[in-house]
Each structure stands twice: as structure tokens, then as C-alpha cells.
Amino acid sequence: MTKITFYKGLRVIGGTVVAVETDRAVCLFDFGFTVADRADESIRLRPGHIPQDYVRAGMLPAVDGIYEEGAAADLNLVSYHDAAKPHFFLLSHMHIDHMGGLDMLDPDVPVYMTEESRTLYHRLAVQQELTYREHPNCIGIPGGESFTVEDITVRVQPIDHDCIGACGFWIQTPDGSICYTGDYRFHGYHPDRTTAFAQACRGADLLITEGVTVSSEDVDMLSLTAPEPDIRTEYTLLDETAAICAEAGGLVVINPYNRNVERVHNLVVRLAKQNRRLVLDAVQADYLAAFYPLDPLYVYAETVHGHPVPQGAVLISRQDLLRSPASYLLQLDYKDFYELFDLQPVITNYLHMDGSPLGSYDPSYRKMRLQLDALGIPFRNLGLGGHARPYYLKLMVDTIAPQVLVPLHSQRPEQVNSRNIQQRILPREGQTILLNQGGIQA
């Protein structure tokens, strides 16, 4: 029998950790931070104690077979090299709530992801965006291809999300099939990928799906028969931004999430048609160059701060922006927010596009709004989010039509439902269910 254990990420948004164990191997996915609001950047990380401190804080699970010997001993766990079976990880995408704990694993643990995710992860390390260290054993798998570890075969299936390289997984064991969606949406640049994912996973014995968008409101998913009208998409965001820039007589500032590299690329292309150059901070420019090396690169000089600048990039100074504000669109991360003090006379719009701070639950979000008001800078929220709306969550489950559905990665997973399933399980943290000859025993 195959054992499936749900460690974390069940009734919260983030931190999904699930283990699939057969007679010969253990496959785990994902490995991000749970209850990340407990983390406090004011607290100094303790060298030699970082993984175990994150486990003790409740942000990572206490699991045998994945940590280094010292950390495992401190936590009374079996270390990776002492485990009776080989352990390996799957990572669906490079958002911190899905990959933040990757730094904490034993360096020899194999971690499989898409090739694009591996590229982005390395750039995160180069730009010192990781908590601890770069994991050295990351293995990139082309989309649609499979690999096998002992008696577990995994197919890496691309899916659309607001992070480049996102995917889900089809996991085949001797006892049946498991589909894990990761995070997904239908309103991005590639809804066809999400549709293809659903088709490729039809008839899975067990479907494990995210349910972020049914976390805060009452949703009767079974009654949904059509998508919400006039849903905004990545393409309408491009249109909205272009229209604002066409009307603006000065500098437009945007704050997108910097791991949504494809959005930045498309803004470069779209705004060039209006003779506006998109000027990027040094980190965003590095990410863009890694995936779109032919894009023209303009880097805001005030954001370099020792970061490597991509070869061929043109540095744009503060004085350049002040002299010709209507010629530029400036991407500015929140950490460089005080640049607005000097640029304020020429700024006509501040467009928040899913960047940090992500939302009103973050205390910094209110501070951002207050400071913009004080500066007299018009604010507009153009965020889209990266998660499927409720109708599309239902469409995914309806299409796959698994025998058993497990919704998680949601504050109210019980709202994810379908008439095309035989059983739904809402597991407790630490609960194990069994897969045997295609059937599930809870």
C-alpha cells in the first residue's frame, strides 16, 4: 500500500507539505513556509540552528529523512542519510510558501522542479533572496516529461500561475495515481496549460488541489454554472497599464511581483509601442535577463546597491527620470519606496501589481497607502492574483473527476467540491491515508 501523509498547509494558505510513501521510496511536495507571520526579520538567525529553529517555530514540519544529521539530532528525527528509504522532493513553483524551506534540507536531498524553476531559484540565490543557502541538488525536468525514483514515477505537467515555471504533478505508484495541482489559474497568459493539465490528469485516483479563492467568502461551489463575467486577465492588465501611460503626462511607477517575469517581459514589449522604456530595479532586471535575454534592459541606478547588473543593460539615473518622466515607466520594489520622495514632483500614477506588500493583512500595506496619500501620488491597485476563481476550481475538479478529492491550501477547504467525485477527504495535520489498488482508506 501507498501511504499519503498530510503534514502541513491544510487550512492555511501556504506551507503545503505532503508525503507519498511506497515500499521503496518517499516523495514529498512542496516545502514552503507555514504560519510565516511568526517569522520576524528583527530576530537574528542562529548559525547552525536555522533548520531546527524553523521547525520549532512551526514553519516547517518535523519529518524524518530530510534534514542534516545535526538538525535531525536536535529535533529527535532520522536524518536524510540515515533514512531506510530514499527521500526526494517535488516543488511546484518558486513562491516562498511553496519553496521557502528548500534551503533547510540536507544538501544531498534530490529536489525536482521544472527547468524554468531551477533557473529562477539560482537567480534568487545570486540576488541573495534566499533565507539560508542555495540547495545544490536541484534537478530541472522539461515540462511534460517523467522521471522515476525506485517505484514512484512522476510526470511534470506545466500549469499557469503568476510565477514563471509553475507546474503540477502526476504521481504513479504501484497502488494507484495521485494528481497534485500546485497553484493555478485560468486568467493568465496560458490558460491552455491549465486546461491541458486537467485533461492529462483525468481519472486520477486521488486529486490534491489548492483552494485559495474560497478562503474568505461563503461559496456554494456545486451551484456554480458559469464563470464570473468580465474577469480581468493578464492581457487586460496590459491594456489597462497602456491606457494609463497614454494619458499620463509624467512618470508612472509600477510595483509587480518580481517572480512573475513573464508579466514584466510583456510590459516591456507593450510599452515600447508607446515610446515608454520600462526601467527596472537591478534584481528584476536580472530575472528578466535570465529568461528573455533579447529584451532591452534599463536599470534604475539607485537600486543597484551591489547587485550584479546584467551585461548590456543601460543605467538610468534619477536625473534621467526627472528630466524626461513621460519617457519612462519605473518598476520599483517596496524596499526602495523612499525613492518616491525625490521622484514625487514628476510621478502621475503608482500602480500596485501584486508586489510587496501583498495586501491589507500586511501592516506595511497600510503604511504604503498612508505615505502615498501624504505625497499626493494617485494609487491604483491593478493586482490580479495567481489563483483560480471558484468556478474554475470546480471546473478543474469536474474535469479530472478523481475518485477521491483532497482540497487544501485554503482557509476553508470544505468549500471545494464537485459532483464528479466519489469521496472527499479533509485530512487533519499529520493524518495518513492509504492508497491500495486505486482505492483510498482514510
C-alpha positions in Angstrom: 0.0 0.0 0.0 1.0 3.6 -0.6 0.9 5.9 2.4 -0.1 9.5 1.9 0.6 11.8 4.9 -0.5 15.4 5.1 1.9 17.3 7.3 1.1 21.0 6.7 -0.7 23.5 4.6 -4.2 22.1 5.1 -6.3 25.0 6.4 -3.9 27.8 5.8 -2.8 29.5 2.6 0.8 28.3 2.3 3.2 25.7 3.5 1.8 22.6 1.8 3.8 19.5 2.7 2.6 16.1 1.7 4.5 12.8 1.6 3.8 9.8 -0.6 5.5 6.7 0.7 5.8 3.3 -1.0 7.7 0.2 -0.1 10.8 1.6 -1.7 10.8 5.4 -1.6 9.3 8.6 -0.1 8.2 11.5 -2.3 7.4 14.9 -0.7 5.9 18.1 -2.0 6.0 21.1 -1.7 8.3 22.7 1.0 7.3 26.3 1.8 6.7 28.1 5.0 3.6 27.7 7.1 2.5 30.4 9.5 5.1 32.6 8.0 3.7 35.5 10.0 5.6 34.1 13.0 8.8 35.0 11.3 10.3 38.3 12.4 13.2 39.8 10.5 14.2 41.6 13.7 15.3 38.3 15.1 18.8 37.2 14.2 19.1 33.7 12.6 21.4 31.4 14.6 24.2 29.8 12.6 24.0 26.1 13.0 20.4 26.2 14.2 18.4 27.6 11.2 16.5 24.5 10.1 15.6 23.3 13.6 14.6 26.8 14.6 12.2 27.0 11.7 10.8 23.6 12.7 10.4 24.7 16.3 8.6 27.8 15.2 6.1 25.7 13.4 7.0 27.0 9.9 8.4 23.6 8.7 7.4 20.1 9.6 9.2 17.6 11.8 9.7 14.9 9.3 12.2 12.0 9.2 14.6 11.6 6.4 15.1 15.1 5.0 17.3 17.1 7.4 21.1 17.1 8.0 22.4 15.0 10.8 22.9 17.8 13.3 19.5 19.4 12.8 17.8 16.0 12.8 19.5 15.0 16.1 18.4 18.3 17.7 14.8 17.5 16.6 14.9 13.8 17.5 14.4 12.9 13.9 16.1 10.5 11.5 18.5 12.3 9.2 18.4 12.1 5.4 21.5 9.8 5.2 20.2 7.5 8.0 16.7 7.0 6.4 15.8 3.5 5.4 14.3 4.6 2.1 15.4 7.3 -0.4 13.6 10.5 0.0 13.1 13.1 -2.7 11.1 16.3 -3.2 8.9 17.9 -5.9 8.5 21.7 -6.0 5.6 23.1 -8.0 6.9 26.7 -8.2 9.2 29.4 -6.7 6.8 31.2 -4.4 8.0 31.3 -0.8 5.0 29.5 0.6 5.9 26.5 -1.7 9.7 26.6 -1.7 10.9 28.7 1.3 12.1 25.7 3.2 14.2 24.3 0.3 17.3 26.0 1.9 16.9 23.9 5.0 17.0 20.4 3.5 20.1 18.2 3.7 22.2 19.3 0.7 22.0 15.8 -0.8 18.2 15.6 -1.0 17.2 15.4 -4.7 14.7 18.2 -5.5 12.8 18.0 -8.8 11.2 21.0 -10.5 10.8 22.5 -14.0 13.9 23.8 -15.7 12.5 27.3 -15.5 12.0 27.0 -11.7 15.6 25.8 -11.4 16.8 28.8 -13.4 14.7 31.2 -11.2 15.9 29.5 -8.0 19.5 30.0 -8.9 18.9 33.7 -9.7 17.2 34.1 -6.3 20.4 32.7 -4.8 22.6 35.1 -6.8 20.5 38.0 -5.7 20.6 36.9 -2.0 16.9 36.4 -1.9 17.1 33.0 0.0 16.8 32.6 3.7 19.8 30.3 4.3 21.7 28.9 1.4 21.3 27.6 -2.1 20.3 24.0 -2.3 22.8 22.2 -4.6 20.8 19.2 -5.7 18.0 20.8 -7.8 17.1 18.8 -10.9 15.2 20.5 -13.8 12.7 18.4 -15.7 11.3 19.6 -19.0 7.5 20.1 -19.0 5.5 17.0 -19.9 8.4 14.7 -19.2 8.6 12.0 -16.5 11.2 10.5 -14.2 11.3 7.6 -11.8 12.8 7.1 -8.4 12.6 3.4 -7.3 8.8 2.5 -7.6 7.5 6.1 -8.0 7.1 7.7 -11.4 6.4 11.4 -11.6 5.2 13.4 -14.7 5.9 17.1 -14.5 3.0 18.9 -16.0 3.1 22.7 -16.7 0.3 24.9 -15.4 -0.5 28.6 -15.5 0.3 30.6 -12.4 1.7 34.1 -11.6 5.2 32.6 -11.2 7.4 31.5 -14.2 8.0 27.8 -14.4 4.9 26.7 -12.4 3.7 23.1 -12.7 1.7 20.3 -11.1 2.5 16.6 -10.8 1.0 13.3 -11.8 2.5 10.7 -9.4 2.2 7.0 -10.2 2.8 4.3 -7.6 2.3 0.6 -7.7 -1.0 1.2 -5.9 -2.6 4.0 -8.0 -2.3 7.5 -9.2 -2.1 10.9 -7.4 -2.5 14.3 -9.0 -1.2 17.4 -7.3 -2.2 20.8 -8.9 0.2 23.1 -7.1 -1.2 26.7 -7.6 -3.0 27.5 -10.8 -5.3 30.0 -12.6 -7.2 30.3 -15.9 -6.8 34.1 -16.2 -3.1 34.2 -17.1 -1.1 34.2 -20.3 -1.5 30.4 -20.7 -5.0 29.1 -19.7 -4.4 26.4 -22.3 -1.7 24.9 -20.0 -4.2 24.7 -17.1 -6.8 23.1 -19.4 -4.2 20.6 -20.7 -3.2 19.8 -17.1 -6.8 18.9 -16.2 -7.1 16.7 -19.3 -3.8 15.0 -18.7 -4.9 14.1 -15.1 -8.4 12.8 -15.9 -9.3 9.8 -13.9 -6.7 10.2 -11.1 -7.4 8.0 -8.1 -6.6 11.0 -5.8 -6.6 14.7 -6.6 -4.9 17.1 -4.2 -5.9 20.7 -5.2 -5.4 24.2 -3.9 -8.4 26.3 -2.9 -7.2 29.8 -2.1 -10.1 31.8 -3.5 -12.7 30.1 -1.3 -11.0 31.1 1.9 -12.8 34.2 2.9 -16.3 34.2 1.5 -19.3 31.7 1.5 -19.2 29.8 -1.8 -21.7 27.1 -2.8 -19.4 25.6 -5.4 -21.9 23.0 -6.6 -24.3 25.7 -7.7 -21.8 27.5 -9.9 -22.6 27.1 -13.6 -20.6 29.9 -15.3 -17.5 32.0 -14.7 -17.8 35.5 -13.3 -18.4 38.0 -16.1 -15.7 40.5 -17.1 -12.9 38.7 -15.3 -9.7 40.6 -15.5 -6.7 38.8 -17.1 -3.0 39.4 -17.7 -4.0 40.7 -21.1 -6.5 43.2 -19.7 -3.8 44.3 -17.2 -1.5 45.1 -20.2 -4.4 47.1 -21.8 -5.1 49.0 -18.5 -1.4 49.9 -18.0 -1.0 51.0 -21.6 -4.1 53.2 -21.3 -2.9 54.8 -18.0 0.5 55.5 -19.6 -1.1 57.0 -22.7 -3.0 59.5 -20.5 -0.2 60.2 -18.0 1.9 63.3 -18.6 4.7 62.2 -16.2 6.3 59.2 -14.7 4.3 56.0 -14.0 5.6 53.8 -11.2 4.6 50.1 -11.0 5.1 47.5 -8.3 4.7 44.0 -9.7 5.6 40.7 -8.0 9.1 40.2 -9.3 8.9 36.4 -9.8 6.1 37.0 -12.4 8.8 37.5 -15.0 6.5 37.0 -18.0 4.3 40.0 -17.0 7.4 42.2 -16.9 8.5 40.9 -20.3 5.1 41.7 -21.8 5.1 45.2 -20.2 8.5 45.9 -21.8 7.1 44.9 -25.2 3.7 46.6 -24.9 5.0 49.9 -23.5 7.8 50.2 -26.1 5.0 50.7 -28.7 4.2 53.9 -26.8 7.8 55.0 -26.6 8.0 54.3 -22.9 11.0 52.5 -21.6 10.4 50.2 -18.6 13.2 50.9 -16.1 13.7 48.0 -13.7 15.4 47.6 -10.3 18.6 45.6 -10.5 17.1 42.4 -9.1 14.1 42.4 -11.5 16.4 43.1 -14.4 18.5 40.1 -13.5 15.4 37.8 -13.5 14.2 39.3 -16.8 17.6 38.7 -18.5 17.7 35.1 -17.3 14.5 34.3 -19.3 14.3 37.0 -22.0 17.9 37.8 -23.0 16.8 39.7 -26.1 14.7 42.3 -24.2 16.2 45.7 -23.9 17.3 46.3 -20.3 17.2 49.6 -18.5 18.2 49.5 -14.8 17.5 52.2 -12.3 20.9 53.1 -11.0 19.7 54.0 -7.5 18.7 50.3 -6.9 22.0 48.6 -7.8 23.3 48.5 -4.2 26.0 46.0 -5.1 23.7 43.7 -7.1 25.1 42.4 -10.3 23.8 44.3 -13.4 23.1 42.2 -16.5 25.6 42.7 -19.3 24.4 45.2 -21.9 22.0 46.9 -19.5 21.7 50.7 -19.7 21.8 52.5 -16.3 19.1 55.2 -15.9 19.7 57.8 -13.3 17.3 59.7 -11.1 18.1 62.8 -13.1 17.1 61.0 -16.3 13.7 60.3 -14.9 13.3 63.8 -13.6 14.3 65.3 -17.0 12.0 63.2 -19.1 9.4 61.5 -16.9 6.9 60.7 -19.7 9.6 58.6 -21.5 9.7 56.0 -18.7 7.7 53.5 -16.7 9.6 52.7 -13.5 9.4 49.4 -11.7 10.2 49.9 -8.1 10.2 47.3 -5.3 8.8 48.4 -2.0 12.2 48.1 -0.3 13.2 51.2 -2.5 10.0 53.1 -1.7 11.7 56.2 -0.4 13.0 56.9 -3.9 9.5 58.3 -4.4 10.5 61.3 -2.2 12.8 62.6 -4.8 10.7 61.5 -7.8 7.4 62.8 -6.4 7.3 66.0 -8.5 7.1 64.0 -11.8 5.0 61.0 -10.7 1.5 60.8 -12.1 0.5 57.3 -11.0 1.5 54.4 -8.7 0.2 51.1 -9.9 0.3 48.2 -7.5 0.5 44.9 -9.4 0.7 42.1 -6.8 4.0 43.3 -5.5 5.1 43.6 -1.9 3.3 44.4 0.4 0.9 41.9 -1.0 -2.3 43.0 0.8 -4.1 44.7 3.7 -3.2 41.8 6.0 0.4 43.0 5.8 1.0 46.1 8.2 3.3 47.6 5.5 0.3 47.8 3.1 -1.4 50.5 5.2 1.9 52.3 5.7 2.4 52.3 1.9 -1.1 53.8 1.3 -0.6 56.5 4.0 2.7 57.6 2.6 1.4 57.7 -1.0 -1.5 59.9 0.3 0.9 62.1 2.1 2.9 62.6 -1.1 -0.2 63.2 -3.2 0.6 60.3 -5.5 -2.5 58.6 -7.0 -2.7 54.9 -6.2 -4.4 52.2 -8.2 -4.5 48.5 -7.5 -4.1 46.5 -10.7 -3.4 43.2 -8.9 -4.8 40.0 -10.4 -3.7 37.3 -8.1 -2.5 33.9 -9.2 -5.3 31.6 -8.1 -8.3 30.2 -10.0 -11.7 31.7 -9.1 -14.2 29.4 -7.5 -16.0 28.4 -10.8 -12.6 27.4 -12.3 -11.7 25.4 -9.2 -14.8 23.5 -9.8 -14.0 23.1 -13.5 -10.7 21.6 -12.6 -12.1 19.0 -10.3 -15.1 18.3 -12.6 -12.7 17.7 -15.5 -10.2 15.5 -13.6 -13.1 13.6 -11.9 -11.0 11.8 -9.4 -12.2 9.0 -7.2 -11.1 11.0 -4.1 -10.7 14.7 -3.7 -8.4 16.4 -1.0 -8.7 20.2 -1.1 -6.1 22.1 0.9 -4.0 25.3 0.8 -7.2 27.2 1.8 -8.7 28.6 5.0 -12.0 26.9 4.1 -11.1 23.8 2.0 -14.5 22.3 2.8 -16.0 24.7 0.2 -14.1 23.0 -2.7 -16.5 20.3 -4.1 -17.7 18.6 -7.2 -20.4 16.1 -8.2 -17.8 14.3 -10.3 -16.1 12.7 -7.3 -16.8 9.6 -5.3 -15.3 10.8 -2.0 -13.9 13.9 -0.4 -11.4 13.9 2.5 -10.5 16.9 4.7 -7.4 15.5 6.4 -6.1 16.6 9.8 -2.5 17.7 10.2 -0.3 14.6 10.4 -3.1 12.3 9.1 -2.1 9.4 6.9 -4.5 7.8 4.3 -3.8 4.6 2.3 -3.9 4.1 -1.5 -4.4 0.4 -2.4 -5.3 -0.9 -5.8 -6.8 2.5 -6.8 -8.9 2.8 -3.6 -8.5 5.1 -0.7 -8.7 4.2 3.0 -8.9 7.2 5.3 
